[in-house]
Amino acid sequence: MDLKIIEELSVQSPEKVVMLVLDGLGGLPDPETGRTELETAVIPNLDAVAAEGICGLADPIAPGITPGSGPGHLALFGYDPLAYQIGRGALEAVGIGIELGPDDMAARGNFCTVDDKGIITDRRAGRISTEKCAELCKLLDGMTIEEIDIKLHPVREHRFVAVFSGRDLQIELTESDPSRTGVAPLEIKAEHAIARNTATIINKFIAKAKEVLSAHHPANMILLRGFAKRPQLPSMKEIYKLNPLAIAAYPMYRGLASLVGMAVADTGAGIEEKIKTLRKNYLKYDFFFLHIKLTDTAGEDGDFSRKVKLLEQVDAALPALAALKPDVLVITGDHSTPAVFGGHSWHPVPVAILSKYCRTDGVKEFSEKAFICGGMGRIHATDIMPLAMANARKLTKFGA
Amino acid sequence: MDLKIIEELSVQSPEKVVMLVLDGLGGLPDPETGRTELETAVIPNLDAVAAEGICGLADPIAPGITPGSGPGHLALFGYDPLAYQIGRGALEAVGIGIELGPDDMAARGNFCTVDDKGIITDRRAGRISTEKCAELCKLLDGMTIEEIDIKLHPVREHRFVAVFSGRDLQIELTESDPSRTGVAPLEIKAEHAIARNTATIINKFIAKAKEVLSAHHPANMILLRGFAKRPQLPSMKEIYKLNPLAIAAYPMYRGLASLVGMAVADTGAGIEEKIKTLRKNYLKYDFFFLHIKLTDTAGEDGDFSRKVKLLEQVDAALPALAALKPDVLVITGDHSTPAVFGGHSWHPVPVAILSKYCRTDGVKEFSEKAFICGGMGRIHATDIMPLAMANARKLTKFGA
């Protein structure tokens, strides 16, 4: 749905919406039992939400397309992830809590190993420790080249974020990472004439970095890619007239929420602590994005039974959330991460909406298979926000 | 889904995908029994694919729109048939294995009968034999009019393809076939000024043809329509990084496959022979389009029980295909051809995907009605390729 139209239809109202996002929620059957993580877990409270609410399956992007965390969440917040693409560098910056200003350009960086002829022998510098990475970042941090300030932020192991700050930086650049060993790092080139000056500056920085790192084998060179600026996203306040709060512990999700204009709460990482944070802030906001990361991590690790246990933990905490009696409760995920697949996947994600006006369907169980017959059918994830808004009586009539 | 994005996400992998297309697969209930062709046929192997796989219904174009064979297949190969339209002349040329060059324009032709006043009395010239058609085509073949070379290719009975070759041919032309008898053939007119010269040349050719054919009653005149050039389609190799093989016996489907960049195998027409061809080529390719024509023909002929028998024949051959253990098996059709309807129809087409990661649903039976509750829901036929690619782990993540 066109956000311009949603913006025209949306009105402020006292009703409160809680969107509980279990990262990587959807699963696949364990080949032994034929049951998915949700079908295996004992989750009476989630089942009750399914029974009283309306259920369905949501495609974050499109059938067959596996979403990254950025696009998956944008879709949940109602932004078409194909229309609003966040550059890799910007997302990596967001992921470690860096707020990019309008004159900032971020890039993803790797420390790598080159031989004495400058040929890459290891694109990850033997996966140096995060501590070593931080130490090396300090050596390169704080340079200024032709009035462009350069800051380096360690991420994890060999990975860092480089932030270039100054006027007229242009992102139309090729990357220096050749994506393979046995060749030299590539020169950064401008993809459009407008970015030529930026390319020159980046290449000078890379040359400097090589000098500085020469004695730091195996991390004796850097590779840069994914040049990007802060994406321009209309805020949820404008579009939905909401006063939204994000309750998330991981920097990536806190960053994503702030990109769409949410306030971001200080919170502990566990579900109980997040519900406590929700309770504490319940009167001050009218939309709450409550993010649970560990279900995804368990899926990524291929740990079926851990994902099952985490679902049961969330289920056990649910009554404390329900006690707040939100006018609209949405429970869904940003994408599926089936443990038997061991990573994000394209499978549509279960979504349940519970409200006074949800039009309860016949589904009794919170699971992928049960939700196929849910009242929402198979929807696009960007439909979830308009549905939540409508259930909260925050969307007026279209046309007379 | 935008093919540009699919192209960015797709990667080569060893996994093999077999797409079995039963032309005209979907049906309608026999009014006597209330059961469709699929519901009447005894098809335990197809039922097993439905039970183990994920099922759904696909719209080749859009609800209510009946597809021709060209658009139906383009959608199955992932090309939006509204964005990629193949002109009738080009499709007819493709259908008899003619490869059109960039300076070629094709038209569909009929031999017809006119009386001594030039009025059409039979638009099909009494359905002359294909041999007679070939003989008459020879009489008209090889003319050159104003530097435009004209070649005629017999198709079947009264039908032929005319190929005009030369510079500046323009397809914006009206047709000469009035679609009824009792009137004279229409003059070809330019729909845009740019095509005026082409129209003049075609009209000269038609006049010449009338002269040459004057003594060949009942085939004493020709009708031309569907002027078209070769469509520009990105190849499946580019988009999907696949090495695809078409196993089809009818020229139309062989031609369509070659338009999207598939290799086309020599094969016998029966399903067993096609599976033999599949087996022989199994190591050399990673995507196989296996086309079964006769299910559609039976539907077109309104022959319910023949369609049922053909479905049972396909079912009986399925274990030989399954023995190859393709990583992803897709079974679907290019459109519905219900026998009680006697032609292509708009009804969505059953589609089943079987793979290790398909997320099995609760469907147990391969039928239109059972598939309504399938896990894929109701999808667009262009979603089938991304889903097949995803199931074969040939699509990387969108965004980070």
Interface residues (C-beta under 8 A of the other chain):
Chain A: L28 P29 G34 T36 L57 I61 A62 P63 G64 I65 T66 P67 G68 S69 G70 P71 G72 P81 L82 Q85 I86 R88 L91 E92 P338 V340 F341 H344 S345 W346 H347 E368 K369 I372 C373 G377 R378
Chain B: M1 D2 I5 L9 Y357 R359 T360 D361 G362 C373 G374 G375 M376 G377 R378 I379 D383 M385 P386 L387 A388 M389 A390 L395 T396 K397 F398 G399 A400
